[in-house]
Amino acid sequence: MIRLRPSLVLSGVIPANLLPFTPYLEIDEKNYRKHLRYLVNTEGVNGITINGHAAEVATLNFEEQQYCLNVAIDEVSGKVPVIFGVYSDGTQNAIRLAKMAEKENANCLLVFPSTVYDYGSYLRPEMAYNHIAKIAEATSLPIIVFVYPITSGLHIRTENLVRIGAEIDNVIAIKEWSNDITVYERNYRELKKLDKNISVLTSFSKALLPSLCIGADGILSGHGSLIADLQVALFNAVKNNDLIEGRNLAKKIYPLAQAFYKEPFLDMHNRMKEANVMLGRFDSAYVRPPLQPVTSREREEIRSVLVSTGLLLA
């Protein structure tokens, strides 16, 4: 029997935080705490996701992930839920991370797909199912399932996703990043047919408005580490059926999303760090290898889009 703690319902804007580093590429606790405080004090932010792509989790060892969680709990706990990213290719190590997160008082888990899926898991749907089920059996924490793009081998197809949501009690939400609006709608509508409540959190950072108009319980995105206030305003506009305001906000967000999520896509969070420096929220924008700093030319492009959208004074 899967152990389940009291139900957690996720909704609204849930940013995935960035993780500042020192010049020596150590975790910059001062700026990390400052960043967390900024996010949690943004009206309408209903949760914080740590140890995700935005936090360069691929470069963090076990102890650093635990440290990031401890700091986040210290800054955020009691204000909004702290969601811990479980990023591991192996199920056993994912279980170890999940158990640690529960012990250190995280409120929820975001389970990333294993890159092992990339080699044909769509022909073995039990692989993704069992990966999540084994984590669920090891912890009572609620789980968000991370849905990758339909073009990726890491994608969980609708039929399997519905089974996961229906049969694994701990699963309470999905982070929907299928990057295909027709797949998004199918996932949304099929999950909403279930007898249990599954929150659908859109991660369509380059096209939030269409996904929100179909239906979404919230937004879970690294872009929220930079524009949480705009995401809150957009979410509320659609929730209140104010399409004109929603379109106006989407028009403002569009050039920002285009600037931060352009090719190479892997530089998205480097760019957001640079923007946070320009906005006075970070002292520096260091990233850990293999990521590389953005070029001076791109830095100027980031400054330009911040100015043109009114986020930064010229």
Protein Blocks (a to p, Z undefined) as FASTA:
>chain_A
ZZdddddddehjdddddddddfkopacfklmmmmmmmmmmpghiabdcehifknommmpc
fklmmmmmmmmmmmmgokaccddddddfblklmmmmmmmmmmnopabdcddddfklmnop
mmmmmlmmmmmmmmmmmpcbdcddddddfkbmkbccfklmmmmmmmmmklmbdcdfkhpa
klmmmmmmmmmmpmbdcddddfbfklmmlmmmnopcbdcdfklmmmmmmmmmmmmmmmno
paklmmmmmmmmmmmmmmmmmccfklmmmmmmmmmmmnopafbfcdcdfbdcddfklmmm
mmmmmmmnopacZZ
